């Protein structure tokens, strides 16, 4: 095992790895083959959909109530093919594979493999000859010049192949000259003939850009070089010879001890928190994409394969369905997601490490998706009764179906199960987003959050103290906008500029003219959604409301509360339920609704 990307993956329908790559508009029926990376089999997808969107999802959110009969949005065909690595189930063998002829047909068309027997719906209509001519004209018009170095052969000597996927293969190689002379490296070779659309070309550009922009973290595969010639693109990276995390899990019989699992999860969270701070979402976190640097037991891991990754702005939501079925988050299937989707995947990996089986399993992809959307992980069967309460709580807080209630990677590092006072906690981009929202809130809303901060447990304060310390407070113990700016600058990479993360500072201008001390910082940097996921939320809310009654609760009209909740006149009945008849102030129920925000749609749903 020395590959940095991909394994040898058979492509017949009886043995295939499935990576989901589907983007689409449900109002369009023509299908086009999608763009799987790292040798994945693709789910057919609807064409002409933007790869990202900051608009609300076209499909209803699964939170907090039911889902439709089909877990996929209309217009996206569920694939019956298996997802994740074939014949590698942790507790029991895979069932016989389901047929996947339409997937094979999509691949055949995508890769120029001749006329499929059962092909997808033609993209442009017309005869087959006209379609073929159209495709050839489109390919001829594509610009496949990347601007990379043209001297690959003079710099590197290729060795044996160590991995193969549908869109390229990986070889070991030796550096022939320069700073890294005689150093072994891995070279991912992507054939330009397989780049049949502008999307596939842009995917390669983005993968190289992300690798280059992020390179430098201890647990992220090193990027060395990118070259090209008339036929191929060559991505030169660090050679990791210790094999996949998945192989080590299997070698242990499918389960790690808690202490060994901690060591693995810490490395995963470390690199993912780094990516998220820079504004990069990986979108395909799974045991196959973590390689060990060597075969030693003390070797550390490297995150690989950024072929599905993307830059994401702080308040942006993505809408393309990508990832691997067993590890895909619920909100990805509902086409509205952000960094939290990676956290769900880490929760799945953590569950596997601790018990040796997957939290969501079915015979088909559509069955897996239904399980992800509807089922809860099992924490009752062996070995869970012998797992510590802290470990179970950790996994549950990662596998919360409501993405708003999940911990961030940084918060997970400060969770009691992983906490180590000698290990520094990194900067969290969520803290910036929450503080931005706080400084733009009304005085009444800020008073509600200040009351909530006074009910925080010591566990929550550990994380907040660490984040406040990273801002390097002034001598008087306060922070201002300059503190937030300098803290971000200390952790900046090219990726952060590409993802426009610093834009979040522009929305924090209110801090230019004032100071914020730790007590107020706690109010600004907490999320009521995350607190609601705690077992003691009712007590926290009750304690917070007592503080609010003493210090912030006041008479408020229905009209004002509706404005605060952004409901408008149509929401007056909802606002009226939050106000006590006795004195015109918020009730306890009204206080909790006020913290979270409420919509007419969610209120109507709850009434049914």
C-alpha positions in Angstrom: 0.0 0.0 0.0 1.7 3.2 -1.0 -0.9 5.1 -2.9 -2.0 8.5 -2.1 -5.1 8.3 -4.2 -7.3 5.4 -5.0 -7.1 1.7 -4.8 -7.4 -0.9 -7.6 -11.2 -0.9 -8.0 -13.0 -3.3 -10.3 -15.7 -1.7 -12.4 -18.0 -4.6 -13.2 -21.4 -4.4 -11.6 -20.7 -7.3 -9.2 -17.8 -5.5 -7.5 -17.7 -1.8 -7.3 -17.1 1.1 -5.0 -19.7 3.7 -5.1 -19.0 7.4 -4.6 -22.0 9.6 -5.0 -21.5 12.6 -7.2 -24.9 14.0 -8.1 -25.9 17.6 -8.9 -29.3 18.5 -10.3 -32.4 20.5 -10.7 -35.5 18.4 -10.1 -37.4 20.3 -12.8 -35.1 19.0 -15.5 -35.4 15.4 -16.8 -32.3 14.9 -19.0 -29.6 12.9 -17.2 -25.9 13.3 -17.6 -23.1 11.2 -16.2 -21.6 12.8 -13.2 -18.0 13.3 -12.3 -16.8 10.6 -9.8 -13.3 11.1 -8.4 -11.0 8.6 -6.8 -12.3 5.8 -8.9 -15.9 6.0 -7.7 -19.0 4.7 -9.5 -21.4 7.6 -10.1 -25.0 8.0 -9.4 -26.7 9.4 -12.6 -27.5 13.1 -12.1 -29.6 15.8 -13.6 -27.6 18.3 -15.7 -27.3 22.1 -15.6 -27.4 22.6 -11.9 -25.0 25.1 -10.2 -22.4 23.4 -8.0 -23.2 25.7 -5.1 -26.0 27.9 -3.8 -26.5 30.2 -1.0 -30.3 30.1 -1.5 -32.6 27.9 0.6 -32.8 24.3 -0.5 -35.5 23.4 -3.1 -36.4 20.4 -1.0 -37.9 20.5 2.5 -35.5 20.2 5.4 -35.6 17.0 7.4 -35.6 19.0 10.6 -37.4 18.7 12.9 -40.1 16.5 11.3 -40.5 13.6 8.8 -39.1 12.9 5.4 -40.7 12.0 2.1 -41.1 8.5 0.9 -37.9 8.8 -1.2 -34.8 10.0 0.5 -33.5 11.5 -2.7 -35.0 14.7 -4.3 -37.3 14.2 -7.3 -35.3 13.9 -10.5 -32.4 12.1 -9.0 -32.4 8.4 -9.5 -31.4 6.3 -6.5 -28.8 3.7 -7.4 -29.2 0.2 -6.2 -25.5 -0.3 -6.2 -23.6 -0.8 -3.0 -21.8 2.1 -1.4 -18.4 2.0 0.2 -15.8 -0.7 -0.1 -17.2 -4.0 -1.4 -16.9 -7.1 0.8 -15.6 -5.1 3.7 -18.3 -5.2 6.2 -17.2 -5.2 9.8 -19.6 -7.7 11.4 -21.0 -9.7 8.6 -20.3 -10.2 4.9 -22.1 -8.1 2.3 -25.3 -9.5 0.8 -25.3 -10.3 -3.0 -24.9 -7.1 -5.0 -27.8 -5.4 -6.6 -27.8 -4.8 -10.4 -26.4 -1.4 -11.4 -26.7 -1.4 -15.2 -27.7 2.2 -15.5 -24.6 3.2 -13.5 -22.4 1.1 -15.7 -24.1 2.7 -18.8 -23.4 6.2 -17.4 -19.7 5.3 -16.9 -19.5 3.7 -20.3 -20.8 6.9 -21.9 -18.6 9.1 -19.6 -15.4 7.2 -20.3 -16.1 6.6 -24.0 -16.5 2.9 -23.6 -18.7 2.4 -26.6 -22.5 2.1 -26.9 -24.1 0.8 -23.7 -26.9 -1.6 -23.9 -29.1 0.4 -21.5 -27.8 4.0 -21.6 -29.2 7.0 -19.8 -31.6 9.4 -21.3 -29.8 11.3 -24.2 -28.8 14.8 -23.1 -29.6 16.7 -26.2 -32.0 14.4 -28.2 -31.4 13.6 -31.9 -29.9 10.4 -33.4 -26.9 8.6 -31.8 -24.7 9.8 -34.6 -25.7 13.4 -34.0 -25.1 13.0 -30.3 -21.7 11.5 -30.8 -20.8 14.3 -33.2 -22.0 16.9 -30.7 -19.9 15.3 -27.9 -16.8 15.3 -30.1 -17.3 19.0 -31.0 -17.8 19.8 -27.3 -14.6 18.0 -26.3 -12.6 19.6 -29.1 -13.7 23.1 -27.8 -12.6 22.3 -24.2 -9.4 24.0 -23.0 -7.3 21.3 -21.4 -4.3 23.4 -20.8 -3.7 23.9 -17.1 -0.6 26.0 -17.1 1.4 23.5 -15.1 5.0 22.6 -15.8 5.8 20.6 -19.0 8.9 18.9 -17.8 7.6 15.9 -15.8 9.8 13.3 -17.4 12.9 15.3 -16.7 12.1 15.7 -13.0 10.5 12.4 -12.0 11.1 8.7 -12.7 7.9 6.7 -12.5 7.8 3.4 -10.7 5.1 0.8 -10.2 1.4 1.5 -10.2 0.0 1.5 -6.7 -3.6 2.4 -7.3 -6.2 2.9 -10.1 -9.5 4.6 -10.5 -11.8 5.4 -13.4 -10.2 8.8 -14.0 -6.6 8.1 -13.4 -4.1 6.0 -11.6 -1.4 6.5 -9.0 2.2 5.4 -9.3 5.2 5.6 -7.0 8.0 7.7 -8.4 11.5 9.1 -7.6 12.6 12.7 -7.8 15.5 12.9 -10.3 16.8 16.4 -9.4 16.3 19.4 -7.4 15.7 20.0 -3.7 14.0 16.6 -3.2 16.4 14.5 -5.3 16.0 10.7 -4.8 13.0 11.2 -2.6 10.1 8.8 -3.2 6.8 10.4 -4.1 3.4 9.4 -5.3 2.1 10.7 -8.6 -1.5 10.8 -9.5 -1.9 10.6 -13.3 -5.1 11.9 -14.7 -5.8 11.3 -18.4 -6.9 14.4 -20.4 -8.9 12.1 -22.6 -11.1 11.3 -19.7 -11.8 15.1 -19.1 -14.9 15.2 -21.3 -16.7 18.2 -19.8 -15.8 21.6 -18.4 -16.9 20.3 -15.0 -14.3 17.5 -15.0 -11.5 20.0 -16.0 -12.5 22.4 -13.2 -12.5 19.5 -10.7 -8.9 18.8 -11.5 -7.9 22.5 -11.3 -9.7 22.8 -7.9 -8.1 19.7 -6.5 -4.6 21.0 -7.3 -5.5 24.5 -6.0 -6.8 23.0 -2.7 -3.8 20.7 -2.2 -1.4 23.6 -2.9 -3.3 26.0 -0.6 -3.6 23.7 2.4 -0.3 21.9 2.2 1.7 22.1 5.5 -0.5 20.5 8.1 1.0 17.5 9.8 -2.0 15.3 9.0 -2.5 16.5 5.5 -0.8 14.8 2.5 2.0 17.0 1.2 1.7 18.5 -2.2 4.9 18.9 -4.2 4.2 19.7 -7.8 1.7 19.6 -10.7 2.8 18.9 -14.3 1.1 18.2 -17.6 1.8 17.1 -21.1 -0.4 16.6 -24.1 -2.0 13.5 -22.6 -2.0 13.7 -18.8 -2.0 15.8 -15.7 0.5 14.7 -13.0 -0.1 15.6 -9.4 3.0 14.9 -7.3 2.4 14.2 -3.6 3.9 12.6 -0.5 4.1 8.8 -0.7 2.3 7.2 2.3 3.4 3.6 2.7 1.5 2.6 5.8 -1.8 1.6 4.2 -5.4 2.8 4.8 -7.1 3.3 8.1 -9.8 0.9 6.8 -7.2 -1.9 6.5 -6.0 -1.4 10.1 -9.5 -1.5 11.4 -10.1 -4.8 9.6 -6.8 -6.1 10.9 -8.0 -5.5 14.4 -11.2 -7.4 13.8 -13.2 -4.3 13.2 -12.9 -2.5 16.5 -10.4 -0.3 18.4 -10.0 0.1 22.1 -11.2 3.5 23.4 -7.7 4.7 23.9 -6.6 3.7 20.4 -9.8 5.1 18.9 -9.0 8.4 20.6 -5.6 8.6 19.0 -7.2 8.1 15.6 -10.1 10.5 16.1 -7.8 13.2 17.4 -5.7 13.1 14.2 -8.9 13.3 12.1 -10.3 16.2 14.0 -7.0 18.1 14.0 -6.7 18.1 10.2 -10.5 18.7 9.6 -10.6 21.7 12.0 -7.6 23.1 10.0 -9.5 22.6 6.7 -12.7 24.2 8.0 -10.9 27.2 9.4 -9.5 27.8 5.9 -12.9 27.5 4.4 -12.5 24.1 2.8 -15.0 21.3 3.1 -13.7 17.8 2.3 -17.0 16.1 1.5 -15.6 12.5 1.3 -14.2 11.7 4.7 -14.0 7.9 5.2 -11.4 5.4 6.5 -10.2 4.8 2.9 -9.1 8.4 2.7 -6.7 8.4 5.6 -3.3 6.8 5.0 -0.6 6.0 7.5 2.9 7.4 6.7 4.5 4.0 7.5 3.7 0.5 8.7 4.7 1.2 12.3 2.1 1.2 15.1 3.1 4.7 16.0 2.8 6.1 12.5 0.5 9.0 12.1 -2.2 9.5 9.4 -2.5 11.8 6.4 -5.8 13.0 4.9 -5.9 12.4 1.1 -8.1 12.8 -1.9 -9.5 16.4 -2.2 -11.2 15.5 -5.5 -14.6 16.2 -4.1 -13.6 19.1 -1.8 -14.5 22.7 -2.4 -14.0 26.2 -1.0 -16.9 27.5 0.9 -17.7 31.0 2.2 -18.6 31.4 5.8 -22.4 31.7 5.3 -22.7 29.6 2.2 -24.8 26.5 1.7 -23.8 23.9 -1.0 -26.4 21.9 -2.8 -24.6 19.2 -4.9 -24.9 15.6 -3.6 -21.4 14.2 -3.3 -19.6 11.8 -1.0 -19.8 8.1 -0.1 -23.1 6.6 0.8 -22.3 5.2 4.2 -20.8 8.5 5.4 -23.1 11.0 3.8 -24.9 13.5 6.1 -28.7 13.9 6.1 -28.5 17.5 5.0 -26.4 16.6 1.9 -29.3 14.4 0.7 -31.5 17.4 1.2 -29.2 19.6 -0.9 -28.4 22.3 1.7 -25.2 21.8 3.7 -21.9 23.3 4.9 -19.0 22.2 7.0 -21.2 20.2 9.4 -21.5 17.5 6.7 -17.8 16.6 7.4 -18.6 16.3 11.1 -21.3 13.7 10.5 -18.8 11.6 8.5 -16.3 11.8 11.4 -19.2 10.6 13.7 -19.7 7.6 11.4 -15.9 6.8 11.5 -15.9 7.2 15.3 -18.9 4.8 15.7 -17.1 2.2 13.5 -13.9 2.5 15.5 -15.7 2.0 18.8 -18.0 -0.8 18.0 -16.8 -2.4 14.7 -20.0 -1.9 12.6 -21.6 0.9 10.7 -24.4 3.0 12.2 -26.4 3.0 9.0 -26.6 0.0 6.7 -28.8 -1.4 4.0 -28.6 -3.5 0.8 -28.9 -0.6 -1.6 -27.9 3.0 -1.8 -31.5 4.2 -1.5 -31.8 2.0 1.5 -28.7 3.5 3.1 -30.1 7.0 2.4 -33.4 6.2 4.1 -31.5 4.8 7.1 -29.4 8.0 7.3 -32.5 10.2 7.2 -34.9 8.1 9.4 -33.0 5.7 11.6 -31.0 6.4 14.8 -27.7 4.6 15.5 -27.9 1.7 17.9 -26.1 2.3 21.2 -27.7 -0.7 23.0 -26.1 -3.8 21.5 -22.6 -5.0 22.4 -20.1 -3.6 22.8 -21.8 -0.3 23.6 -22.8 -1.2 27.2 -19.1 -1.4 28.0 -18.2 1.8 26.2 -17.8 4.9 28.5 -20.6 7.4 28.7 -18.2 10.1 27.5 -17.4 8.2 24.3 -21.1 7.5 23.6 -22.0 11.2 24.2 -19.2 12.2 21.9 -20.5 10.1 19.0 -24.1 11.1 19.6 -23.2 14.7 19.4 -21.5 14.2 16.0 -24.4 12.0 14.6 -27.2 14.5 15.4 -29.4 14.7 12.4 -29.9 18.4 12.9 -26.6 19.8 11.7 -27.1 22.9 13.9 -26.8 20.8 17.0 -23.5 19.0 16.0 -20.2 20.0 17.6 -17.6 21.6 15.3 -14.3 19.8 14.9 -12.8 22.2 17.4 -15.6 21.7 20.0 -15.1 17.9 19.6 -11.4 18.3 20.5 -12.5 20.0 23.7 -15.1 17.3 24.5 -14.6 15.5 27.9 -13.8 12.2 26.0 -10.8 13.8 24.3 -9.9 16.7 26.5 -6.3 17.1 27.4 -5.2 20.4 29.2 -1.7 20.0 27.7 -3.0 19.9 24.1 -3.9 23.3 22.6 -7.3 23.8 21.1 -7.3 25.4 17.6 -9.2 28.5 16.5 -12.8 27.8 15.5 -14.5 29.5 12.5 -17.9 29.0 14.1 -16.9 31.4 16.9 -16.5 34.1 14.3 -20.0 33.4 12.8 -21.7 33.4 16.2 -20.0 36.6 17.3 -21.0 38.3 14.0 -24.6 37.3 14.6 -24.4 38.6 18.2 -23.1 42.1 17.4 -25.9 42.5 14.9 -28.6 41.3 17.3 -31.1 43.7 19.0 -30.4 44.6 22.7 -33.2 42.4 23.8 -31.8 39.4 22.0 -28.3 40.1 23.4 -29.8 40.2 26.9 -31.4 36.8 26.3 -28.0 35.3 25.2 -26.2 36.9 28.2 -28.7 35.2 30.5 -28.0 31.9 28.7 -24.3 32.2 29.1 -24.7 32.4 32.9 -26.2 28.9 32.9 -23.2 27.3 31.0 -21.5 24.2 32.4 -17.8 24.0 33.0 -17.5 21.7 30.0 -18.8 24.5 27.7 -16.6 27.1 29.4 -13.4 25.1 28.6 -14.0 25.6 24.9 -14.9 29.3 25.3 -11.9 30.1 27.4 -9.6 28.5 24.8 -11.2 30.5 22.0 -11.0 33.7 24.0 -7.3 33.0 24.8 -6.5 32.6 21.1 -7.8 36.1 20.5 -4.9 37.3 22.8 -6.9 39.7 24.9 -5.6 43.2 25.7 -4.1 44.1 29.0 -7.5 45.1 30.4 -8.9 41.6 29.5 -10.9 42.8 26.6 -10.9 42.0 22.9 -11.9 44.2 19.9 -12.1 43.7 16.1 -8.3 43.9 15.9 -8.0 40.9 18.1 -10.3 38.9 15.9 -8.5 40.0 12.8 -5.0 39.2 14.1 -6.1 35.8 15.3 -7.4 34.9 11.8 -4.3 36.3 10.2 -2.1 34.0 12.3 -3.8 31.0 10.9 -4.3 32.2 7.3 -3.3 30.2 4.2 -3.9 30.8 0.5 -7.1 28.6 1.0 -8.5 31.1 3.4 -8.2 33.9 0.9 -9.7 31.7 -1.8 -12.7 30.8 0.3 -13.1 34.5 1.3 -13.2 33.6 5.0 -11.8 37.0 6.0 -15.1 38.5 4.6 -16.7 37.6 7.9 -14.6 40.3 9.6 -16.4 43.0 7.4 -19.7 42.0 9.1 -18.1 42.5 12.5 -17.4 46.2 12.1 -19.5 47.1 15.2 -16.6 45.8 17.3 -14.4 48.5 15.9 -15.9 51.0 18.3 -16.3 48.9 21.4 -14.6 46.3 23.6 -15.9 42.8 24.6 -14.9 41.2 27.8 -15.0 37.4 28.5 -18.5 37.4 30.1 -20.0 39.0 27.0 -17.8 36.9 24.7 -19.4 33.8 26.2 -22.9 35.2 25.4 -21.7 36.0 21.8 -20.0 32.7 21.1 -22.6 30.1 22.2 -25.1 28.4 20.1 -28.5 27.5 21.7 -29.0 24.8 19.1 -25.8 23.0 20.3 -26.8 23.4 23.9 -30.2 21.9 23.2 -28.5 18.7 22.1 -27.2 18.3 25.7 -29.0 15.9 28.1 -29.3 18.7 30.6 -30.8 21.3 28.3 -34.1 21.7 30.2 -32.2 22.6 33.3 -29.9 24.9 31.4 -32.8 26.7 29.9 -34.6 27.0 33.2 -31.6 28.4 34.9 -31.0 30.9 32.1 -34.6 32.0 32.2 -34.2 32.8 35.9 -31.3 35.1 35.1 -33.3 36.6 32.2 -36.3 37.3 34.5 -34.0 39.2 36.9 -31.9 41.1 34.4 -33.4 41.2 30.9 -37.0 40.2 30.6 -39.4 43.2 30.0 -42.8 43.9 28.6 -42.8 43.3 24.9 -45.7 43.7 22.4 -46.8 41.0 20.0 -45.8 43.2 17.1 -42.3 43.8 18.5 -41.7 40.1 19.2 -42.9 39.2 15.7 -40.4 41.6 14.3 -37.7 40.1 16.5 -38.6 36.7 15.3 -38.8 38.0 11.7 -42.3 36.6 11.4 -44.3 39.6 10.1 -48.1 40.2 10.7 -48.9 36.6 9.7 -46.9 35.3 12.7 -48.7 37.4 15.4 -50.5 34.3 16.7 -47.2 32.5 17.1 -45.7 35.5 18.9 -48.7 35.8 21.1 -48.2 32.3 22.5 -44.7 33.3 23.7 -45.9 36.2 25.9 -47.4 35.8 29.4 -50.9 37.2 29.8 -50.2 38.2 33.4 -47.5 40.7 32.7 -46.8 40.9 29.0 -43.3 39.4 29.3 -41.7 36.4 27.7 -42.7 33.0 29.2 -40.1 30.2 29.6 -41.4 28.6 26.4 -41.3 32.0 24.7 -37.7 32.5 25.9 -36.5 29.3 24.4 -38.3 30.0 21.1 -36.8 33.5 21.1 -33.3 32.0 21.5 -33.7 29.7 18.6 -35.9 31.7 16.3 -39.1 30.3 14.9 -40.8 30.2 11.5 -44.5 29.9 10.6 -43.7 26.7 8.8 -42.1 25.0 11.8 -44.8 26.2 14.1 -47.6 24.9 11.8 -45.7 21.6 11.6 -45.5 21.2 15.3 -49.3 21.8 15.7 -50.2 18.9 13.5 
